[in-house]
Amino acid sequence: MSVIADAGASVVARPRRRVSFRAVFGLTVLLVIGGSAVWAPQLAPWDPGKQMLLKRLRPPMWQARGLREHPLGTDHLGRDILSRILYGGRISLGVGLTAVTLSALIGVTLGLLAGFFGGRADAFIMRIVDVFLAIPYILLAMGVVFALGPSLMNVILVMGATRWVQFARIVRADVLSIREREFVAGARARGNRPLRLLLRHVLPNALTPIIVVATLELAFMIIYESALSFLGLGVQPPTPTWGWMLADGRNYVATAWWLATLPGLAIMLTVLAVNLLGDWLRDTLDPRLKV
Amino acid sequence: MALLEVEGLRTQFATRAGTVRAVDGVSFAIERGEVLGLVGESGCGKSVTSLSIMRLVPPPGRVTAGRVLLEGESLLDKDAEAMRRVRGARIAMVFQEPMTSLNPVFTIGDQIAAAVLAHAGGRRRAAWERAVEMLDRVQVPSPRERARDYPHQLSGGLRQRAMIALALAPGPQVLIADEPTTALDVTIQAQILDLLRRLQAERGMAVLLITHDLGVVAELCHRVAIIYAGRIVEMAPAARIFEAPIHPYTRGLLRCLPHPSRFGQPLSSIEGAPPDLRQVNGGCRFAPRCPHALDSCRRDPPPLMERRPGHFVACPVVAV
């Protein structure tokens, strides 16, 4: 932390910020994965649904029976793994991002209200949170998807509507301490409206944990979507998703390692990149840690 | 008509263990351009008095009786929105703790500019210029650069200057300063007091200075009200409080101050402790600690009477 009390200096020279490894790595990986998801139709060598039964279960090209036209091999129906991973990223990332945004919107709003206004609003909101925590979220998701039918939209809605409690609890706990800080009392004494107090003075100070939770949740959502797909409740086959590929490849893990490993690797890389980026973002957004 | 009048103010906290009578019939008035010191020890109701004026007493606290008049308008009768427009614009507050009373995630220029925009409107650019100007007015060196600093980058003294700039940006008529220098070291204290006095004189602003520090009072106040256990026990021009205090509590307080002539002797203190504000009944609240208490003191609260011109005392004991 630099304390600046130099009256004479007109411009305070700050050391040039070093390029953060976490930021560069996280951003690069995410851009590559995101870009390949967006441009999957141009990048993919094959139609991800095209079955070529004569070329079933071929390993990646660097292995003995590998084929050059299928760089990452084929699955039990002879579909090209690389193409399926590229297309699968669209679903995994898209569903993950929208579901996190949705659950953050719900959770942060309710958490802010509960923590800031306290009393009955708090009791009411937190009892709803307890109800959501008491029901296993997969069970809840199953119920809703059975009722509404498994579509992309419903999957996103269900994921957002079951995970918002994570945001609500963290935000509420943070707001409880922030609202007692003197600058909030000061802002109130300057005649700020409650909504403005909440949005300008409380929310920005609660941003750090929100970002951290959002990155963790994005990772979770990708896996959550996989779990729903695995149970047949997610996005329906033949649409490729990483989760479904992982679940599907499980049966062949002893004989064809690439079926489960490669989509798993894609999930892992994405989650890692998101977490690193979130970490870096948290440090950068907190002015107290700025040099 | 005085600028700010407080009459018979009573603020109580209804707790499970009983009702705490934090402020119990406090009356005073502040004229334009006057600095009134409200002096008392911790827990005597100084801060609750100021929060009651702003109508910001946290629950379960409630103002149960009395009037607060700003230019003759009753603040306690205003609706929430009208009261909100009084806060900051007409009565501003400066708090004790400069570490925590600025929002850590915005630059101080941003915060002052936001206060200017909220009260005067106008363009962002102009508000920013006004913020820089305010920082200059409170003698922050190189204000244009400092405006871009976050609170944690400033020293305690600079932060308190920024707080004052923030409070004064909308041009309030009354400034309530709640222990503005308590958290600062002595040399910075003197600078801040000097600044407050200058700004107060320049703007003809009324100041209610809340403090437990009699040194600060001597430095800045025109008049002083001594408060004990939620009641004003003595109110007089500052010079009189120091030269000819009448109330036994005031005299006890002054004896507690270290003085060079008593070098080497232990500091004196007032015997006993302040009463439990849940269990006070009739009578003078200082009576249990008072060496001169009469039987009548314990029965009925002595009224605040004008013993000399401008010198009010709530004590029947004349000769000491």
Contacts between the chains, C-beta under 8 A, distances in Angstrom:
chain1	res1	chain2	res2	distance
A	1	B	152	6.5
A	1	B	153	7.9
A	2	B	153	6.6
A	3	B	153	6.5
A	3	B	154	7.7
A	3	B	155	6.5
A	4	B	149	6.5
A	4	B	153	5.3
A	4	B	154	7.4
A	5	B	154	7.7
A	5	B	155	5.1
A	5	B	158	7.0
A	7	B	141	3.5
A	7	B	142	6.5
A	8	B	141	7.9
A	8	B	142	8.0
A	9	B	142	7.5
A	10	B	142	6.1
A	10	B	145	6.6
A	11	B	145	7.1
A	12	B	145	6.7
A	181	B	100	5.5
A	182	B	95	5.4
A	182	B	97	5.4
A	182	B	100	4.3
A	182	B	101	4.2
A	183	B	100	6.2
A	183	B	101	5.2
A	183	B	102	5.6
A	183	B	103	4.7
A	183	B	104	7.6
A	185	B	56	7.3
A	185	B	95	7.2
A	185	B	101	7.8
A	186	B	93	6.9
A	186	B	95	5.9
A	186	B	101	4.9
A	186	B	102	7.8
A	186	B	163	7.7
A	186	B	166	7.8
A	187	B	103	7.2
A	188	B	56	6.2
A	188	B	87	7.4
A	189	B	54	5.8
A	189	B	56	6.2
A	189	B	87	5.6
A	189	B	88	6.7
A	189	B	92	7.3
A	189	B	93	4.3
A	190	B	87	6.3
A	190	B	88	3.5
A	190	B	92	6.9
A	190	B	93	7.9
A	190	B	115	5.8
A	190	B	118	7.5
A	190	B	166	7.5
A	190	B	167	7.5
A	190	B	170	7.6
A	191	B	84	5.0
A	191	B	85	6.2
A	191	B	86	7.2
A	191	B	87	3.7
A	191	B	88	3.7
A	191	B	89	6.1
A	191	B	118	7.2
A	191	B	119	7.7
A	192	B	88	7.7
A	192	B	118	7.0
A	193	B	84	6.8
A	200	B	103	7.8
A	200	B	114	7.4
A	201	B	103	5.6
A	204	B	103	7.6
A	204	B	105	4.5
A	204	B	106	7.4
A	205	B	103	7.2
A	205	B	104	6.8
A	205	B	105	5.8
A	207	B	105	7.7
A	287	B	104	6.7
A	287	B	105	6.1
A	287	B	150	4.5
A	287	B	152	7.0
A	288	B	104	6.5
A	288	B	150	7.6
A	288	B	152	5.3
A	290	B	150	7.7
